Amino acid sequence: MNLAIRDVRHNFARFILTVLGLGMLLMIVMGMGGIYRGLIEDATLLVDRIDADFWVVQRDTRGPFAEVSRVPLLLEDRLRSVEGVAGARAFVSHTIQREHRGLPLRVGVQGLSWPEDKGAWLPIVQGRPLAHPHYEMVADELLGLGLGEKVALGKDTYTVVGLTRAMVGQGGDGLAFFTVSDALAIQNDTPGEAIRLEREARRVRADENGIASTNPGLLEMADAPAASIPAVAPSQASAILVSLEPGADPQEVANVLNGWTDISVHTTAGQRDLLLTGSVDKARRQIGLFTAILVTISAIIMALILYTLTLDKVHDIAMLKLMGARNTMILGLIVQQAVMMGALGYGIAYYIGIWLFPRFPRRVIVVESDLVLLAVIVLFISVLSSILGIAKAMSIQPNEVLS
């Protein structure tokens, strides 16, 4: 009979508890890698899925997903006049938190340039894309909203006409898609009392400056909505998405747009890189550090357990040496136990993780390449952790069987 298996049977309870503990540690390591993959997927989800050649954003900003960006809606017309540009459409992105059904509802609001973009590219699992310019929304399943459900946001009520799956923002919040006008209405919603106070403040400023006495019409304008006052800036989008004509040279178009001093231009690949080297970078490094620490802890635990098991077998190893057993047999006993421990721990980690990861609040994406890499790491630390036990076993003398 194999000596390693026989020894495991002899110390079965200790071996199983060690494997379970190791499996839980490896599951956390596996989960850390999956969280990192999910973080990248969530951060770059819209950038990868939206069909755009260029993202035109506010000057010296990195785009709507990395920081605040504001560009005028009229920029669409300027961009359409550039040679090589096939189309330009506004895009709005911001996050809100409201109360719905007595519970907090945190939503990543995304505004689509209806009717050019109705959201047909979204992974809709129930319902349909946007079909009307107002009061419709396509929501992700993560938000817990039902098809046909009505949600009050600001002064308007929106009906859920479609449900998507796995459309999550980089903060882990479910995304909801509206038309640009509705997304801006949600973003710029102001309570009625705040509107009344602002209108009164306009009248006071007009009286204090003496303008009202020479131009009484200003007092009438003071009571009008802000959007109708010429001095107030019009609504602004987060970015303008540009599509190029077939055969157009992207570099030439980019050179023209880069000459405009009020905007910055990013390609889809450049926008993705800015996200990964910016808002996601610190999280990536932190997760990598935790993963390295957990792998080190796993190796230390395995080494200590194997050393303890070797100490328990001092008499048996001395007897084997007295009987003329080769050192390779004793070495194989310890290495085989280490590999068995690592393999079983990896299996426990995999099956528990497959069951547990879908229940995490953030997406955990475990890919095959990560599983293979972790298996190689587990094999390496299994062999490495057996060195301490091997060193102790090799130092045991045959005459210790008498002690």
C-alpha positions in Angstrom: 0.0 0.0 0.0 1.2 3.6 -0.7 2.7 5.0 2.5 1.3 8.5 1.9 -2.3 7.2 1.7 -1.8 4.9 4.7 -0.4 7.8 6.8 -3.4 10.0 5.7 -5.8 7.3 7.0 -3.9 7.2 10.2 -4.2 11.0 10.7 -7.5 11.4 8.7 -9.2 14.0 10.9 -6.2 16.3 11.0 -5.6 15.9 7.3 -9.3 16.7 6.4 -9.4 19.7 8.6 -6.2 21.0 7.0 -7.5 20.4 3.5 -10.7 22.2 4.4 -8.9 25.2 5.8 -6.5 25.3 2.8 -9.5 25.0 0.4 -11.2 28.0 2.0 -8.0 30.0 1.6 -7.6 29.0 -2.0 -11.2 29.8 -2.6 -10.5 33.4 -1.4 -7.5 33.6 -3.7 -9.7 32.4 -6.5 -12.4 34.9 -5.6 -9.9 37.8 -5.4 -8.8 37.1 -9.0 -12.5 36.8 -10.0 -13.3 40.1 -8.3 -10.5 41.8 -10.2 -11.8 40.4 -13.5 -15.3 41.5 -12.6 -14.0 45.0 -11.7 -12.4 45.4 -15.1 -15.5 44.0 -16.9 -17.8 46.4 -15.0 -15.5 49.4 -15.6 -15.1 48.9 -19.3 -18.5 47.4 -20.0 -20.1 50.3 -21.7 -16.9 51.5 -23.4 -16.6 48.1 -25.1 -20.3 47.7 -26.0 -21.2 51.1 -27.3 -20.4 51.4 -31.0 -18.3 54.5 -31.2 -15.0 55.4 -32.8 -14.3 58.5 -30.7 -15.4 59.7 -27.3 -15.5 63.6 -27.3 -15.4 64.9 -23.8 -14.6 68.1 -21.9 -11.1 69.4 -22.4 -8.4 67.7 -20.2 -10.8 65.2 -18.8 -10.8 61.4 -19.1 -14.4 60.8 -20.0 -17.7 60.2 -18.3 -16.8 57.0 -16.5 -13.6 58.3 -14.9 -14.6 61.9 -13.9 -17.1 64.6 -14.5 -17.3 65.7 -18.1 -19.6 68.4 -19.5 -20.0 69.3 -23.2 -22.8 71.2 -24.8 -25.4 69.3 -26.8 -24.8 71.7 -29.7 -21.4 70.1 -30.1 -23.2 67.3 -32.0 -23.8 69.7 -34.9 -20.2 70.9 -35.0 -18.9 67.3 -35.1 -21.2 66.3 -37.9 -19.7 69.0 -40.1 -16.2 67.5 -39.8 -15.1 65.6 -42.9 -15.1 61.8 -42.3 -17.6 61.9 -39.5 -20.7 59.8 -40.2 -22.6 60.6 -37.1 -22.5 62.1 -33.6 -24.8 61.4 -30.7 -25.0 62.6 -27.1 -24.3 60.4 -24.1 -25.2 61.2 -20.5 -23.9 59.2 -17.5 -24.4 59.8 -13.8 -25.4 57.9 -10.6 -28.4 58.6 -8.4 -29.9 57.1 -5.3 -33.6 57.3 -4.6 -36.1 55.5 -2.4 -38.4 53.0 -4.1 -40.9 50.7 -2.4 -39.5 51.9 0.9 -35.9 50.7 0.1 -32.9 52.6 -1.3 -32.5 52.3 -5.1 -29.0 53.2 -6.5 -29.0 53.5 -10.3 -26.4 54.2 -12.8 -28.3 56.5 -15.2 -27.2 56.3 -18.8 -28.8 58.6 -21.4 -29.0 57.4 -25.0 -29.4 59.8 -28.0 -32.9 58.8 -29.0 -34.0 58.1 -31.8 -30.5 57.5 -33.2 -29.7 55.1 -30.3 -32.7 53.3 -28.9 -30.6 50.7 -27.0 -31.1 47.9 -29.5 -27.5 46.9 -28.7 -28.3 46.2 -25.1 -28.5 42.5 -23.9 -32.3 42.7 -23.3 -33.6 39.5 -21.8 -37.2 40.7 -21.4 -39.2 43.5 -23.0 -37.9 45.9 -25.7 -35.6 48.9 -26.3 -36.8 52.5 -25.9 -39.6 53.3 -28.3 -40.7 56.8 -27.1 -38.7 59.9 -26.4 -39.9 60.3 -22.8 -40.9 58.3 -19.7 -39.4 54.9 -20.6 -36.4 53.1 -19.2 -34.5 49.9 -19.7 -33.2 48.6 -16.4 -30.8 45.8 -15.4 -32.1 42.9 -13.4 -29.8 43.8 -10.5 -32.0 46.7 -9.7 -34.8 44.3 -8.8 -37.4 46.1 -11.0 -40.1 44.2 -12.8 -41.2 44.6 -16.4 -43.9 47.3 -16.6 -43.1 48.6 -13.1 -43.3 52.4 -12.7 -40.5 54.3 -11.0 -40.7 57.9 -9.8 -37.5 59.8 -10.5 -37.7 63.6 -9.9 -41.0 65.0 -11.0 -41.7 62.3 -13.6 -42.6 58.6 -13.5 -40.8 56.2 -15.8 -42.0 52.8 -16.9 -39.7 49.8 -17.2 -40.1 48.6 -20.8 -37.0 46.3 -20.9 -34.7 44.3 -18.6 -31.0 43.7 -19.3 -28.6 41.2 -17.7 -25.1 41.9 -16.4 -25.2 45.6 -17.3 -23.4 46.9 -14.2 -21.4 50.1 -13.6 -17.8 50.2 -12.2 -19.3 50.9 -8.8 -21.3 47.7 -8.9 -24.6 49.5 -9.4 -27.2 48.3 -11.9 -27.5 50.5 -15.0 -30.7 52.0 -16.3 -31.0 53.5 -19.8 -33.1 56.5 -20.7 -33.3 59.0 -23.5 -30.8 61.9 -23.2 -33.5 64.3 -22.4 -35.0 62.2 -19.6 -31.5 61.5 -18.2 -30.8 65.2 -18.1 -34.2 65.9 -16.5 -33.3 63.4 -13.7 -29.9 64.9 -13.3 -31.1 68.5 -13.1 -34.2 67.8 -11.1 -34.7 70.6 -8.5 -37.3 70.7 -5.7 -40.1 73.2 -6.1 -39.1 75.2 -3.1 -35.5 75.6 -4.4 -37.0 76.8 -7.8 -39.2 79.4 -6.0 -36.2 80.7 -3.9 -34.0 81.0 -7.0 -36.7 83.0 -8.8 -37.0 85.3 -5.9 -33.2 85.7 -5.7 -33.2 86.7 -9.4 -35.7 89.5 -8.7 -33.7 90.7 -5.7 -30.5 90.8 -7.8 -32.2 92.7 -10.5 -33.5 95.3 -8.0 -30.1 95.6 -6.3 -28.3 96.2 -9.6 -30.9 98.8 -10.8 -31.4 96.9 -14.0 -35.1 96.3 -13.3 -35.8 100.1 -13.4 -34.4 100.4 -16.9 -35.6 97.1 -18.2 -38.8 96.0 -16.4 -39.0 92.9 -18.7 -36.3 91.3 -16.7 -38.6 90.9 -13.7 -41.0 88.9 -15.9 -38.2 86.7 -17.1 -37.1 86.1 -13.5 -40.2 84.0 -12.9 -39.6 81.9 -16.1 -37.8 78.5 -16.1 -34.0 78.7 -16.1 -33.8 77.0 -19.5 -35.6 79.9 -21.1 -33.2 82.6 -19.8 -30.5 83.3 -22.4 -27.8 83.9 -19.8 -28.2 80.4 -18.4 -26.1 77.7 -20.1 -28.2 75.0 -21.9 -28.2 71.4 -20.8 -24.9 69.6 -21.2 -24.1 66.0 -22.0 -21.3 63.9 -20.5 -19.8 63.0 -23.9 -20.5 63.0 -27.6 -20.0 59.7 -29.4 -18.6 60.0 -32.9 -18.9 57.4 -35.6 -16.7 57.6 -38.7 -17.6 57.0 -42.3 -16.3 53.8 -44.0 -12.8 54.4 -45.3 -12.2 57.6 -43.2 -8.8 58.0 -41.7 -9.2 58.0 -37.9 -5.9 59.8 -37.4 -6.9 62.7 -39.7 -10.2 63.2 -38.0 -8.5 63.0 -34.6 -6.0 65.7 -35.7 -8.8 68.0 -36.7 -10.7 67.5 -33.4 -7.6 67.8 -31.3 -7.3 71.3 -32.7 -10.4 72.4 -30.9 -9.5 73.9 -27.6 -12.7 73.1 -25.7 -12.7 69.3 -26.1 -10.5 66.2 -25.7 -10.8 63.2 -28.0 -10.3 59.6 -26.9 -10.6 56.5 -29.0 -12.5 53.6 -27.6 -9.2 51.8 -26.8 -7.8 55.0 -25.3 -10.9 55.5 -23.1 -10.5 51.9 -21.9 -6.9 52.4 -21.0 -7.6 55.5 -19.1 -10.1 53.7 -17.0 -7.8 50.8 -16.3 -4.8 53.0 -15.4 -7.0 55.5 -13.4 -10.0 54.5 -11.3 -9.3 50.8 -11.5 -5.6 50.8 -11.0 -5.5 51.2 -7.2 -8.1 48.4 -6.7 -6.1 46.2 -9.1 -2.9 46.6 -7.1 -4.7 46.2 -3.8 -6.4 43.0 -4.9 -3.0 41.7 -6.2 -1.4 42.4 -2.8 -4.1 40.6 -0.9 -3.8 37.7 -3.3 0.0 37.4 -2.8 -0.5 37.5 0.9 -3.1 34.8 0.9 -0.9 32.5 -1.3 2.0 33.1 1.1 -0.2 32.2 4.1 -1.4 29.1 2.4 2.2 28.0 1.8 3.1 28.7 5.4 0.1 26.7 6.7 0.9 23.8 4.5 4.6 23.8 5.5 3.7 23.9 9.2 1.1 21.1 8.9 3.5 18.9 7.0 6.3 19.6 9.5 3.9 18.6 12.3 2.9 15.4 10.5 6.6 14.6 10.1 7.3 15.2 13.8 4.5 12.7 14.6 6.2 10.1 12.4 9.7 10.4 13.8 9.6 6.9 15.3 8.1 5.5 12.1 10.7 7.2 9.8 13.5 6.0 12.1 12.2 2.4 11.9 12.0 2.7 8.1 15.6 3.8 8.0 16.7 1.1 10.3 15.0 -1.5 8.0 17.0 -0.1 5.1 14.4 2.1 3.4 15.8 4.5 0.8 15.6 8.2 1.4 13.6 8.6 -1.8 10.8 6.5 -0.3 10.6 8.8 2.7 10.9 11.9 0.5 8.1 10.6 -1.7 5.9 10.0 1.4 6.1 13.7 2.3 5.8 15.2 -1.2 2.9 13.0 -2.1 1.0 14.1 1.0 1.7 17.7 0.2 0.5 17.3 -3.4 -2.6 15.4 -2.2 -3.3 18.2 0.3 -2.9 20.9 -2.4 -5.0 19.0 -5.0 -7.9 18.3 -2.6 -7.8 21.9 -1.3 -7.9 23.2 -4.9 -10.9 21.0 -5.6 -12.8 22.2 -2.5 -12.0 25.8 -3.4 -13.3 25.3 -7.0 -16.6 23.7 -6.1 -17.4 25.9 -3.1 -16.5 29.0 -5.2 -18.7 27.9 -8.1 -21.6 27.7 -5.7 -20.7 30.8 -3.7 -19.4 33.4 -6.2 -22.7 34.1 -8.0 -24.2 35.1 -4.6 -21.6 37.9 -4.1 -22.9 41.5 -4.4 -20.2 42.3 -7.0 -19.6 40.2 -10.1 -16.9 37.5 -9.7 -15.6 36.4 -13.1 -13.5 33.2 -12.9 -11.8 32.4 -16.3 -10.1 29.3 -17.3 -6.7 30.9 -17.6 -6.9 32.0 -14.0 -7.9 28.5 -12.9 -4.9 27.0 -14.7 -2.5 29.6 -13.2 -3.8 28.9 -9.7 -3.5 25.2 -10.2 0.2 25.7 -11.1 0.7 27.9 -8.1 -0.9 25.4 -5.8 1.3 22.6 -7.2 4.4 24.9 -6.7 3.6 25.8 -3.1 2.7 22.1 -2.3 6.2 21.0 -3.3 7.8 24.1 -1.7 6.0 23.6 1.6 7.2 20.0 1.8 10.8 21.1 2.0 10.6 21.8 5.8 9.2 18.3 6.4 11.7 16.7 4.1 14.6 18.5 5.9 13.3 17.2 9.3 12.8 13.6 7.9 16.3 13.5 6.4 17.8 14.6 9.8 16.2 11.6 11.6 18.7 8.9 12.6 17.8 5.2 12.7 18.8 4.9 16.4 16.0 7.3 17.3 13.7 4.3 17.1 15.0 3.5 20.6 14.0 6.9 22.1 
